[in-house]
Amino acid sequence: MITMSNVKFDLSPVEKKPNRKYRKGSKYDPILDKFLNGKDKLVTVEVVGKDGNYIRTQLKKRIDARELNVDVSVVNNKAYLEK
């Protein structure tokens, strides 16, 4: 333990950083599930109180974590899902 400026800390060597782990589920999964089970190839997604860019970011995280073949984009602050 090292003490400098009244702050105690440790430094430990590691070989590499671990991969980021996503949660197993998300409140955005039902949106993706309904879209995947539907017949429409292109839909808009609206979530109360959230803007299009925020929705895109959250859906993109879930698409990547689940390795889905779905595109998400934003045009004029509206989020779109496309198969």
PyMOL Python script that loads the backbone (N, CA, C, O; Angstrom):
from pymol import cmd

cmd.read_pdbstr("""\
ATOM      1  N   MET A   1       0.851  -1.177   0.000  1.00  0.00           N
ATOM      2  CA  MET A   1       0.000   0.000   0.000  1.00  0.00           C
ATOM      3  C   MET A   1       0.896   1.238   0.000  1.00  0.00           C
ATOM      4  O   MET A   1       1.832   1.339   0.793  1.00  0.00           O
ATOM      5  N   ILE A   2       0.602   2.161  -0.882  1.00  0.00           N
ATOM      6  CA  ILE A   2       1.372   3.392  -1.012  1.00  0.00           C
ATOM      7  C   ILE A   2       0.528   4.547  -0.492  1.00  0.00           C
ATOM      8  O   ILE A   2      -0.673   4.615  -0.755  1.00  0.00           O
ATOM      9  N   THR A   3       1.151   5.441   0.237  1.00  0.00           N
ATOM     10  CA  THR A   3       0.427   6.597   0.749  1.00  0.00           C
ATOM     11  C   THR A   3       1.093   7.861   0.238  1.00  0.00           C
ATOM     12  O   THR A   3       2.263   8.119   0.522  1.00  0.00           O
ATOM     13  N   MET A   4       0.336   8.649  -0.520  1.00  0.00           N
ATOM     14  CA  MET A   4       0.810   9.940  -1.004  1.00  0.00           C
ATOM     15  C   MET A   4      -0.344  10.922  -0.882  1.00  0.00           C
ATOM     16  O   MET A   4      -1.472  10.611  -1.265  1.00  0.00           O
ATOM     17  N   SER A   5      -0.070  12.086  -0.357  1.00  0.00           N
ATOM     18  CA  SER A   5      -1.094  13.116  -0.220  1.00  0.00           C
ATOM     19  C   SER A   5      -2.328  12.582   0.493  1.00  0.00           C
ATOM     20  O   SER A   5      -3.451  12.947   0.148  1.00  0.00           O
ATOM     21  N   ASN A   6      -2.131  11.738   1.466  1.00  0.00           N
ATOM     22  CA  ASN A   6      -3.226  11.175   2.255  1.00  0.00           C
ATOM     23  C   ASN A   6      -4.181  10.305   1.450  1.00  0.00           C
ATOM     24  O   ASN A   6      -5.314  10.079   1.877  1.00  0.00           O
ATOM     25  N   VAL A   7      -3.746   9.812   0.288  1.00  0.00           N
ATOM     26  CA  VAL A   7      -4.556   8.910  -0.526  1.00  0.00           C
ATOM     27  C   VAL A   7      -3.846   7.565  -0.552  1.00  0.00           C
ATOM     28  O   VAL A   7      -2.692   7.472  -0.970  1.00  0.00           O
ATOM     29  N   LYS A   8      -4.535   6.528  -0.108  1.00  0.00           N
ATOM     30  CA  LYS A   8      -3.958   5.184  -0.132  1.00  0.00           C
ATOM     31  C   LYS A   8      -4.401   4.474  -1.400  1.00  0.00           C
ATOM     32  O   LYS A   8      -5.582   4.499  -1.749  1.00  0.00           O
ATOM     33  N   PHE A   9      -3.457   3.838  -2.094  1.00  0.00           N
ATOM     34  CA  PHE A   9      -3.819   3.133  -3.326  1.00  0.00           C
ATOM     35  C   PHE A   9      -2.852   2.008  -3.602  1.00  0.00           C
ATOM     36  O   PHE A   9      -1.762   1.957  -3.031  1.00  0.00           O
ATOM     37  N   ASP A  10      -3.256   1.097  -4.489  1.00  0.00           N
ATOM     38  CA  ASP A  10      -2.438  -0.016  -4.958  1.00  0.00           C
ATOM     39  C   ASP A  10      -2.429  -0.002  -6.477  1.00  0.00           C
ATOM     40  O   ASP A  10      -3.422   0.377  -7.098  1.00  0.00           O
ATOM     41  N   LEU A  11      -1.345  -0.401  -7.069  1.00  0.00           N
ATOM     42  CA  LEU A  11      -1.256  -0.627  -8.507  1.00  0.00           C
ATOM     43  C   LEU A  11      -0.879  -2.075  -8.710  1.00  0.00           C
ATOM     44  O   LEU A  11       0.073  -2.565  -8.103  1.00  0.00           O
ATOM     45  N   SER A  12      -1.630  -2.775  -9.571  1.00  0.00           N
ATOM     46  CA  SER A  12      -1.366  -4.190  -9.823  1.00  0.00           C
ATOM     47  C   SER A  12      -1.201  -4.414 -11.320  1.00  0.00           C
ATOM     48  O   SER A  12      -2.040  -3.965 -12.102  1.00  0.00           O
ATOM     49  N   PRO A  13      -0.139  -5.098 -11.736  1.00  0.00           N
ATOM     50  CA  PRO A  13       0.037  -5.366 -13.166  1.00  0.00           C
ATOM     51  C   PRO A  13      -0.960  -6.413 -13.672  1.00  0.00           C
ATOM     52  O   PRO A  13      -1.305  -7.352 -12.956  1.00  0.00           O
ATOM     53  N   VAL A  14      -1.416  -6.237 -14.915  1.00  0.00           N
ATOM     54  CA  VAL A  14      -2.317  -7.196 -15.559  1.00  0.00           C
ATOM     55  C   VAL A  14      -1.827  -7.425 -16.982  1.00  0.00           C
ATOM     56  O   VAL A  14      -1.118  -6.587 -17.539  1.00  0.00           O
ATOM     57  N   GLU A  15      -2.199  -8.547 -17.567  1.00  0.00           N
ATOM     58  CA  GLU A  15      -1.792  -8.872 -18.930  1.00  0.00           C
ATOM     59  C   GLU A  15      -2.591  -8.089 -19.969  1.00  0.00           C
ATOM     60  O   GLU A  15      -2.027  -7.564 -20.929  1.00  0.00           O
ATOM     61  N   LYS A  16      -3.920  -8.015 -19.769  1.00  0.00           N
ATOM     62  CA  LYS A  16      -4.765  -7.259 -20.693  1.00  0.00           C
ATOM     63  C   LYS A  16      -6.073  -6.903 -20.002  1.00  0.00           C
ATOM     64  O   LYS A  16      -6.434  -7.487 -18.980  1.00  0.00           O
ATOM     65  N   LYS A  17      -6.777  -5.931 -20.580  1.00  0.00           N
ATOM     66  CA  LYS A  17      -8.059  -5.529 -20.041  1.00  0.00           C
ATOM     67  C   LYS A  17      -9.113  -6.575 -20.399  1.00  0.00           C
ATOM     68  O   LYS A  17      -9.050  -7.158 -21.482  1.00  0.00           O
ATOM     69  N   PRO A  18     -10.071  -6.824 -19.520  1.00  0.00           N
ATOM     70  CA  PRO A  18     -11.139  -7.775 -19.862  1.00  0.00           C
ATOM     71  C   PRO A  18     -12.095  -7.162 -20.882  1.00  0.00           C
ATOM     72  O   PRO A  18     -12.205  -5.940 -20.982  1.00  0.00           O
ATOM     73  N   ASN A  19     -12.781  -8.009 -21.633  1.00  0.00           N
ATOM     74  CA  ASN A  19     -13.801  -7.552 -22.568  1.00  0.00           C
ATOM     75  C   ASN A  19     -14.975  -7.003 -21.787  1.00  0.00           C
ATOM     76  O   ASN A  19     -15.283  -7.467 -20.689  1.00  0.00           O
ATOM     77  N   ARG A  20     -15.620  -6.016 -22.363  1.00  0.00           N
ATOM     78  CA  ARG A  20     -16.786  -5.444 -21.718  1.00  0.00           C
ATOM     79  C   ARG A  20     -17.919  -6.456 -21.738  1.00  0.00           C
ATOM     80  O   ARG A  20     -18.152  -7.119 -22.749  1.00  0.00           O
ATOM     81  N   LYS A  21     -18.613  -6.570 -20.631  1.00  0.00           N
ATOM     82  CA  LYS A  21     -19.731  -7.496 -20.546  1.00  0.00           C
ATOM     83  C   LYS A  21     -21.028  -6.703 -20.470  1.00  0.00           C
ATOM     84  O   LYS A  21     -21.162  -5.779 -19.668  1.00  0.00           O
ATOM     85  N   TYR A  22     -21.973  -7.075 -21.310  1.00  0.00           N
ATOM     86  CA  TYR A  22     -23.272  -6.442 -21.300  1.00  0.00           C
ATOM     87  C   TYR A  22     -24.197  -7.216 -20.377  1.00  0.00           C
ATOM     88  O   TYR A  22     -24.023  -8.411 -20.139  1.00  0.00           O
ATOM     89  N   ARG A  23     -25.177  -6.502 -19.871  1.00  0.00           N
ATOM     90  CA  ARG A  23     -26.161  -7.179 -19.035  1.00  0.00           C
ATOM     91  C   ARG A  23     -26.880  -8.231 -19.869  1.00  0.00           C
ATOM     92  O   ARG A  23     -26.922  -8.144 -21.096  1.00  0.00           O
ATOM     93  N   LYS A  24     -27.435  -9.209 -19.199  1.00  0.00           N
ATOM     94  CA  LYS A  24     -28.105 -10.299 -19.910  1.00  0.00           C
ATOM     95  C   LYS A  24     -29.429  -9.845 -20.517  1.00  0.00           C
ATOM     96  O   LYS A  24     -29.893 -10.431 -21.496  1.00  0.00           O
ATOM     97  N   GLY A  25     -30.024  -8.838 -19.963  1.00  0.00           N
ATOM     98  CA  GLY A  25     -31.297  -8.360 -20.481  1.00  0.00           C
ATOM     99  C   GLY A  25     -31.356  -6.848 -20.428  1.00  0.00           C
ATOM    100  O   GLY A  25     -30.531  -6.204 -19.780  1.00  0.00           O
ATOM    101  N   SER A  26     -32.326  -6.293 -21.106  1.00  0.00           N
ATOM    102  CA  SER A  26     -32.484  -4.855 -21.154  1.00  0.00           C
ATOM    103  C   SER A  26     -33.951  -4.536 -21.363  1.00  0.00           C
ATOM    104  O   SER A  26     -34.707  -5.349 -21.895  1.00  0.00           O
ATOM    105  N   LYS A  27     -34.349  -3.340 -20.937  1.00  0.00           N
ATOM    106  CA  LYS A  27     -35.730  -2.940 -21.175  1.00  0.00           C
ATOM    107  C   LYS A  27     -35.972  -2.665 -22.657  1.00  0.00           C
ATOM    108  O   LYS A  27     -37.117  -2.497 -23.076  1.00  0.00           O
ATOM    109  N   TYR A  28     -34.892  -2.617 -23.461  1.00  0.00           N
ATOM    110  CA  TYR A  28     -35.031  -2.404 -24.898  1.00  0.00           C
ATOM    111  C   TYR A  28     -35.136  -3.714 -25.679  1.00  0.00           C
ATOM    112  O   TYR A  28     -35.427  -3.688 -26.875  1.00  0.00           O
ATOM    113  N   ASP A  29     -34.908  -4.846 -25.034  1.00  0.00           N
ATOM    114  CA  ASP A  29     -35.044  -6.140 -25.712  1.00  0.00           C
ATOM    115  C   ASP A  29     -36.452  -6.388 -26.259  1.00  0.00           C
ATOM    116  O   ASP A  29     -36.574  -6.897 -27.373  1.00  0.00           O
ATOM    117  N   PRO A  30     -37.516  -6.053 -25.530  1.00  0.00           N
ATOM    118  CA  PRO A  30     -38.858  -6.282 -26.092  1.00  0.00           C
ATOM    119  C   PRO A  30     -39.106  -5.525 -27.400  1.00  0.00           C
ATOM    120  O   PRO A  30     -39.837  -6.007 -28.266  1.00  0.00           O
ATOM    121  N   ILE A  31     -38.500  -4.343 -27.545  1.00  0.00           N
ATOM    122  CA  ILE A  31     -38.637  -3.585 -28.793  1.00  0.00           C
ATOM    123  C   ILE A  31     -38.026  -4.389 -29.940  1.00  0.00           C
ATOM    124  O   ILE A  31     -38.638  -4.542 -30.997  1.00  0.00           O
ATOM    125  N   LEU A  32     -36.822  -4.898 -29.722  1.00  0.00           N
ATOM    126  CA  LEU A  32     -36.150  -5.685 -30.763  1.00  0.00           C
ATOM    127  C   LEU A  32     -36.895  -6.978 -31.045  1.00  0.00           C
ATOM    128  O   LEU A  32     -37.028  -7.376 -32.202  1.00  0.00           O
ATOM    129  N   ASP A  33     -37.385  -7.644 -29.992  1.00  0.00           N
ATOM    130  CA  ASP A  33     -38.110  -8.905 -30.175  1.00  0.00           C
ATOM    131  C   ASP A  33     -39.376  -8.696 -31.005  1.00  0.00           C
ATOM    132  O   ASP A  33     -39.664  -9.482 -31.908  1.00  0.00           O
ATOM    133  N   LYS A  34     -40.131  -7.641 -30.701  1.00  0.00           N
ATOM    134  CA  LYS A  34     -41.373  -7.381 -31.439  1.00  0.00           C
ATOM    135  C   LYS A  34     -41.058  -7.057 -32.896  1.00  0.00           C
ATOM    136  O   LYS A  34     -41.770  -7.498 -33.799  1.00  0.00           O
ATOM    137  N   PHE A  35     -39.993  -6.288 -33.128  1.00  0.00           N
ATOM    138  CA  PHE A  35     -39.605  -5.958 -34.498  1.00  0.00           C
ATOM    139  C   PHE A  35     -39.183  -7.206 -35.271  1.00  0.00           C
ATOM    140  O   PHE A  35     -39.591  -7.398 -36.417  1.00  0.00           O
ATOM    141  N   LEU A  36     -38.373  -8.047 -34.647  1.00  0.00           N
ATOM    142  CA  LEU A  36     -37.900  -9.260 -35.315  1.00  0.00           C
ATOM    143  C   LEU A  36     -39.039 -10.229 -35.618  1.00  0.00           C
ATOM    144  O   LEU A  36     -39.011 -10.922 -36.635  1.00  0.00           O
ATOM    145  N   ASN A  37     -40.029 -10.279 -34.749  1.00  0.00           N
ATOM    146  CA  ASN A  37     -41.169 -11.182 -34.963  1.00  0.00           C
ATOM    147  C   ASN A  37     -42.213 -10.605 -35.916  1.00  0.00           C
ATOM    148  O   ASN A  37     -43.094 -11.325 -36.384  1.00  0.00           O
ATOM    149  N   GLY A  38     -42.114  -9.315 -36.200  1.00  0.00           N
ATOM    150  CA  GLY A  38     -43.069  -8.675 -37.106  1.00  0.00           C
ATOM    151  C   GLY A  38     -42.664  -8.852 -38.559  1.00  0.00           C
ATOM    152  O   GLY A  38     -41.583  -9.355 -38.867  1.00  0.00           O
ATOM    153  N   LYS A  39     -43.560  -8.425 -39.448  1.00  0.00           N
ATOM    154  CA  LYS A  39     -43.325  -8.573 -40.885  1.00  0.00           C
ATOM    155  C   LYS A  39     -42.720  -7.326 -41.517  1.00  0.00           C
ATOM    156  O   LYS A  39     -42.180  -7.393 -42.621  1.00  0.00           O
ATOM    157  N   ASP A  40     -42.805  -6.184 -40.825  1.00  0.00           N
ATOM    158  CA  ASP A  40     -42.309  -4.932 -41.388  1.00  0.00           C
ATOM    159  C   ASP A  40     -40.787  -4.930 -41.468  1.00  0.00           C
ATOM    160  O   ASP A  40     -40.098  -5.404 -40.565  1.00  0.00           O
ATOM    161  N   LYS A  41     -40.275  -4.377 -42.588  1.00  0.00           N
ATOM    162  CA  LYS A  41     -38.825  -4.307 -42.769  1.00  0.00           C
ATOM    163  C   LYS A  41     -38.240  -3.012 -42.233  1.00  0.00           C
ATOM    164  O   LYS A  41     -37.038  -2.936 -41.977  1.00  0.00           O
ATOM    165  N   LEU A  42     -39.074  -1.991 -42.059  1.00  0.00           N
ATOM    166  CA  LEU A  42     -38.625  -0.690 -41.585  1.00  0.00           C
ATOM    167  C   LEU A  42     -39.686  -0.109 -40.666  1.00  0.00           C
ATOM    168  O   LEU A  42     -40.855  -0.018 -41.039  1.00  0.00           O
ATOM    169  N   VAL A  43     -39.280   0.284 -39.467  1.00  0.00           N
ATOM    170  CA  VAL A  43     -40.214   0.874 -38.500  1.00  0.00           C
ATOM    171  C   VAL A  43     -39.552   2.049 -37.778  1.00  0.00           C
ATOM    172  O   VAL A  43     -38.326   2.120 -37.681  1.00  0.00           O
ATOM    173  N   THR A  44     -40.375   2.965 -37.275  1.00  0.00           N
ATOM    174  CA  THR A  44     -39.866   4.010 -36.392  1.00  0.00           C
ATOM    175  C   THR A  44     -40.041   3.522 -34.967  1.00  0.00           C
ATOM    176  O   THR A  44     -40.960   2.761 -34.665  1.00  0.00           O
ATOM    177  N   VAL A  45     -39.153   3.967 -34.098  1.00  0.00           N
ATOM    178  CA  VAL A  45     -39.206   3.585 -32.688  1.00  0.00           C
ATOM    179  C   VAL A  45     -39.316   4.855 -31.860  1.00  0.00           C
ATOM    180  O   VAL A  45     -38.487   5.757 -31.976  1.00  0.00           O
ATOM    181  N   GLU A  46     -40.342   4.917 -31.027  1.00  0.00           N
ATOM    182  CA  GLU A  46     -40.511   6.048 -30.121  1.00  0.00           C
ATOM    183  C   GLU A  46     -40.578   5.521 -28.699  1.00  0.00           C
ATOM    184  O   GLU A  46     -41.310   4.572 -28.413  1.00  0.00           O
ATOM    185  N   VAL A  47     -39.817   6.135 -27.812  1.00  0.00           N
ATOM    186  CA  VAL A  47     -39.837   5.809 -26.392  1.00  0.00           C
ATOM    187  C   VAL A  47     -40.131   7.107 -25.653  1.00  0.00           C
ATOM    188  O   VAL A  47     -39.437   8.106 -25.841  1.00  0.00           O
ATOM    189  N   VAL A  48     -41.153   7.090 -24.817  1.00  0.00           N
ATOM    190  CA  VAL A  48     -41.581   8.295 -24.110  1.00  0.00           C
ATOM    191  C   VAL A  48     -40.423   8.875 -23.301  1.00  0.00           C
ATOM    192  O   VAL A  48     -39.796   8.180 -22.501  1.00  0.00           O
ATOM    193  N   GLY A  49     -40.151  10.162 -23.524  1.00  0.00           N
ATOM    194  CA  GLY A  49     -39.122  10.857 -22.759  1.00  0.00           C
ATOM    195  C   GLY A  49     -37.701  10.671 -23.265  1.00  0.00           C
ATOM    196  O   GLY A  49     -36.765  11.170 -22.640  1.00  0.00           O
ATOM    197  N   LYS A  50     -37.509   9.964 -24.386  1.00  0.00           N
ATOM    198  CA  LYS A  50     -36.157   9.716 -24.915  1.00  0.00           C
ATOM    199  C   LYS A  50     -36.078  10.241 -26.347  1.00  0.00           C
ATOM    200  O   LYS A  50     -37.022  10.090 -27.123  1.00  0.00           O
ATOM    201  N   ASP A  51     -34.941  10.862 -26.694  1.00  0.00           N
ATOM    202  CA  ASP A  51     -34.798  11.337 -28.069  1.00  0.00           C
ATOM    203  C   ASP A  51     -34.214  10.239 -28.954  1.00  0.00           C
ATOM    204  O   ASP A  51     -33.744   9.212 -28.465  1.00  0.00           O
ATOM    205  N   GLY A  52     -34.253  10.473 -30.248  1.00  0.00           N
ATOM    206  CA  GLY A  52     -33.843   9.457 -31.214  1.00  0.00           C
ATOM    207  C   GLY A  52     -32.413   8.978 -31.054  1.00  0.00           C
ATOM    208  O   GLY A  52     -32.136   7.788 -31.205  1.00  0.00           O
ATOM    209  N   ASN A  53     -31.496   9.897 -30.747  1.00  0.00           N
ATOM    210  CA  ASN A  53     -30.095   9.502 -30.604  1.00  0.00           C
ATOM    211  C   ASN A  53     -29.883   8.591 -29.400  1.00  0.00           C
ATOM    212  O   ASN A  53     -29.093   7.650 -29.466  1.00  0.00           O
ATOM    213  N   TYR A  54     -30.582   8.865 -28.305  1.00  0.00           N
ATOM    214  CA  TYR A  54     -30.472   8.016 -27.118  1.00  0.00           C
ATOM    215  C   TYR A  54     -31.026   6.624 -27.421  1.00  0.00           C
ATOM    216  O   TYR A  54     -30.421   5.616 -27.056  1.00  0.00           O
ATOM    217  N   ILE A  55     -32.173   6.575 -28.088  1.00  0.00           N
ATOM    218  CA  ILE A  55     -32.785   5.291 -28.444  1.00  0.00           C
ATOM    219  C   ILE A  55     -31.847   4.491 -29.347  1.00  0.00           C
ATOM    220  O   ILE A  55     -31.672   3.288 -29.155  1.00  0.00           O
ATOM    221  N   ARG A  56     -31.247   5.160 -30.329  1.00  0.00           N
ATOM    222  CA  ARG A  56     -30.305   4.482 -31.231  1.00  0.00           C
ATOM    223  C   ARG A  56     -29.147   3.870 -30.447  1.00  0.00           C
ATOM    224  O   ARG A  56     -28.774   2.720 -30.678  1.00  0.00           O
ATOM    225  N   THR A  57     -28.585   4.637 -29.525  1.00  0.00           N
ATOM    226  CA  THR A  57     -27.446   4.148 -28.739  1.00  0.00           C
ATOM    227  C   THR A  57     -27.818   2.907 -27.941  1.00  0.00           C
ATOM    228  O   THR A  57     -27.070   1.929 -27.927  1.00  0.00           O
ATOM    229  N   GLN A  58     -28.969   2.940 -27.277  1.00  0.00           N
ATOM    230  CA  GLN A  58     -29.386   1.808 -26.452  1.00  0.00           C
ATOM    231  C   GLN A  58     -29.698   0.580 -27.302  1.00  0.00           C
ATOM    232  O   GLN A  58     -29.309  -0.534 -26.952  1.00  0.00           O
ATOM    233  N   LEU A  59     -30.397   0.780 -28.415  1.00  0.00           N
ATOM    234  CA  LEU A  59     -30.719  -0.351 -29.289  1.00  0.00           C
ATOM    235  C   LEU A  59     -29.457  -0.927 -29.922  1.00  0.00           C
ATOM    236  O   LEU A  59     -29.338  -2.143 -30.075  1.00  0.00           O
ATOM    237  N   LYS A  60     -28.513  -0.061 -30.292  1.00  0.00           N
ATOM    238  CA  LYS A  60     -27.260  -0.535 -30.900  1.00  0.00           C
ATOM    239  C   LYS A  60     -26.488  -1.420 -29.928  1.00  0.00           C
ATOM    240  O   LYS A  60     -25.920  -2.435 -30.333  1.00  0.00           O
ATOM    241  N   LYS A  61     -26.461  -1.050 -28.667  1.00  0.00           N
ATOM    242  CA  LYS A  61     -25.793  -1.875 -27.653  1.00  0.00           C
ATOM    243  C   LYS A  61     -26.418  -3.264 -27.588  1.00  0.00           C
ATOM    244  O   LYS A  61     -25.707  -4.267 -27.521  1.00  0.00           O
ATOM    245  N   ARG A  62     -27.744  -3.319 -27.606  1.00  0.00           N
ATOM    246  CA  ARG A  62     -28.438  -4.608 -27.528  1.00  0.00           C
ATOM    247  C   ARG A  62     -28.268  -5.410 -28.818  1.00  0.00           C
ATOM    248  O   ARG A  62     -28.123  -6.631 -28.770  1.00  0.00           O
ATOM    249  N   ILE A  63     -28.284  -4.736 -29.970  1.00  0.00           N
ATOM    250  CA  ILE A  63     -28.082  -5.418 -31.254  1.00  0.00           C
ATOM    251  C   ILE A  63     -26.695  -6.051 -31.282  1.00  0.00           C
ATOM    252  O   ILE A  63     -26.544  -7.196 -31.706  1.00  0.00           O
ATOM    253  N   ASP A  64     -25.688  -5.316 -30.836  1.00  0.00           N
ATOM    254  CA  ASP A  64     -24.318  -5.841 -30.804  1.00  0.00           C
ATOM    255  C   ASP A  64     -24.196  -6.997 -29.817  1.00  0.00           C
ATOM    256  O   ASP A  64     -23.590  -8.022 -30.130  1.00  0.00           O
ATOM    257  N   ALA A  65     -24.770  -6.836 -28.628  1.00  0.00           N
ATOM    258  CA  ALA A  65     -24.665  -7.876 -27.601  1.00  0.00           C
ATOM    259  C   ALA A  65     -25.352  -9.164 -28.047  1.00  0.00           C
ATOM    260  O   ALA A  65     -24.883 -10.262 -27.747  1.00  0.00           O
ATOM    261  N   ARG A  66     -26.463  -9.023 -28.762  1.00  0.00           N
ATOM    262  CA  ARG A  66     -27.227 -10.192 -29.207  1.00  0.00           C
ATOM    263  C   ARG A  66     -26.813 -10.661 -30.601  1.00  0.00           C
ATOM    264  O   ARG A  66     -27.329 -11.658 -31.107  1.00  0.00           O
ATOM    265  N   GLU A  67     -25.881  -9.935 -31.217  1.00  0.00           N
ATOM    266  CA  GLU A  67     -25.379 -10.262 -32.549  1.00  0.00           C
ATOM    267  C   GLU A  67     -26.509 -10.417 -33.563  1.00  0.00           C
ATOM    268  O   GLU A  67     -26.589 -11.413 -34.282  1.00  0.00           O
ATOM    269  N   LEU A  68     -27.377  -9.411 -33.604  1.00  0.00           N
ATOM    270  CA  LEU A  68     -28.532  -9.424 -34.501  1.00  0.00           C
ATOM    271  C   LEU A  68     -28.184  -8.769 -35.831  1.00  0.00           C
ATOM    272  O   LEU A  68     -27.298  -7.918 -35.903  1.00  0.00           O
ATOM    273  N   ASN A  69     -28.888  -9.174 -36.877  1.00  0.00           N
ATOM    274  CA  ASN A  69     -28.704  -8.585 -38.198  1.00  0.00           C
ATOM    275  C   ASN A  69     -29.783  -7.523 -38.412  1.00  0.00           C
ATOM    276  O   ASN A  69     -30.677  -7.684 -39.243  1.00  0.00           O
ATOM    277  N   VAL A  70     -29.680  -6.436 -37.644  1.00  0.00           N
ATOM    278  CA  VAL A  70     -30.649  -5.345 -37.680  1.00  0.00           C
ATOM    279  C   VAL A  70     -29.868  -4.042 -37.698  1.00  0.00           C
ATOM    280  O   VAL A  70     -28.862  -3.903 -37.002  1.00  0.00           O
ATOM    281  N   ASP A  71     -30.339  -3.081 -38.502  1.00  0.00           N
ATOM    282  CA  ASP A  71     -29.719  -1.760 -38.534  1.00  0.00           C
ATOM    283  C   ASP A  71     -30.591  -0.777 -37.764  1.00  0.00           C
ATOM    284  O   ASP A  71     -31.819  -0.845 -37.819  1.00  0.00           O
ATOM    285  N   VAL A  72     -29.949   0.128 -37.054  1.00  0.00           N
ATOM    286  CA  VAL A  72     -30.665   1.188 -36.355  1.00  0.00           C
ATOM    287  C   VAL A  72     -30.048   2.514 -36.790  1.00  0.00           C
ATOM    288  O   VAL A  72     -28.826   2.649 -36.864  1.00  0.00           O
ATOM    289  N   SER A  73     -30.910   3.492 -37.078  1.00  0.00           N
ATOM    290  CA  SER A  73     -30.424   4.790 -37.516  1.00  0.00           C
ATOM    291  C   SER A  73     -31.351   5.880 -37.002  1.00  0.00           C
ATOM    292  O   SER A  73     -32.434   5.604 -36.486  1.00  0.00           O
ATOM    293  N   VAL A  74     -30.904   7.126 -37.152  1.00  0.00           N
ATOM    294  CA  VAL A  74     -31.697   8.278 -36.733  1.00  0.00           C
ATOM    295  C   VAL A  74     -31.752   9.280 -37.874  1.00  0.00           C
ATOM    296  O   VAL A  74     -30.725   9.632 -38.453  1.00  0.00           O
ATOM    297  N   VAL A  75     -32.957   9.737 -38.194  1.00  0.00           N
ATOM    298  CA  VAL A  75     -33.168  10.792 -39.173  1.00  0.00           C
ATOM    299  C   VAL A  75     -34.161  11.767 -38.563  1.00  0.00           C
ATOM    300  O   VAL A  75     -35.244  11.375 -38.130  1.00  0.00           O
ATOM    301  N   ASN A  76     -33.786  13.036 -38.531  1.00  0.00           N
ATOM    302  CA  ASN A  76     -34.650  14.073 -37.952  1.00  0.00           C
ATOM    303  C   ASN A  76     -35.107  13.716 -36.538  1.00  0.00           C
ATOM    304  O   ASN A  76     -36.274  13.892 -36.186  1.00  0.00           O
ATOM    305  N   ASN A  77     -34.181  13.218 -35.746  1.00  0.00           N
ATOM    306  CA  ASN A  77     -34.401  12.859 -34.345  1.00  0.00           C
ATOM    307  C   ASN A  77     -35.438  11.748 -34.157  1.00  0.00           C
ATOM    308  O   ASN A  77     -36.048  11.648 -33.093  1.00  0.00           O
ATOM    309  N   LYS A  78     -35.640  10.919 -35.173  1.00  0.00           N
ATOM    310  CA  LYS A  78     -36.493   9.734 -35.050  1.00  0.00           C
ATOM    311  C   LYS A  78     -35.632   8.503 -35.286  1.00  0.00           C
ATOM    312  O   LYS A  78     -34.855   8.454 -36.239  1.00  0.00           O
ATOM    313  N   ALA A  79     -35.773   7.509 -34.413  1.00  0.00           N
ATOM    314  CA  ALA A  79     -35.016   6.267 -34.534  1.00  0.00           C
ATOM    315  C   ALA A  79     -35.751   5.311 -35.465  1.00  0.00           C
ATOM    316  O   ALA A  79     -36.978   5.218 -35.434  1.00  0.00           O
ATOM    317  N   TYR A  80     -34.995   4.608 -36.287  1.00  0.00           N
ATOM    318  CA  TYR A  80     -35.544   3.645 -37.231  1.00  0.00           C
ATOM    319  C   TYR A  80     -34.828   2.309 -37.067  1.00  0.00           C
ATOM    320  O   TYR A  80     -33.611   2.257 -36.888  1.00  0.00           O
ATOM    321  N   LEU A  81     -35.610   1.228 -37.132  1.00  0.00           N
ATOM    322  CA  LEU A  81     -35.064  -0.124 -37.176  1.00  0.00           C
ATOM    323  C   LEU A  81     -35.320  -0.693 -38.558  1.00  0.00           C
ATOM    324  O   LEU A  81     -36.410  -0.540 -39.109  1.00  0.00           O
ATOM    325  N   GLU A  82     -34.308  -1.354 -39.120  1.00  0.00           N
ATOM    326  CA  GLU A  82     -34.431  -1.904 -40.459  1.00  0.00           C
ATOM    327  C   GLU A  82     -33.835  -3.291 -40.526  1.00  0.00           C
ATOM    328  O   GLU A  82     -32.734  -3.534 -40.031  1.00  0.00           O
ATOM    329  N   LYS A  83     -34.589  -4.219 -41.159  1.00  0.00           N
ATOM    330  CA  LYS A  83     -34.101  -5.594 -41.343  1.00  0.00           C
ATOM    331  C   LYS A  83     -33.275  -5.657 -42.604  1.00  0.00           C
ATOM    332  O   LYS A  83     -32.764  -6.721 -42.955  1.00  0.00           O
TER     333      LYS A  83
END
""", "prot")
cmd.dss("prot")
cmd.show_as("cartoon", "prot")
cmd.util.cbc("prot")
cmd.orient("prot")
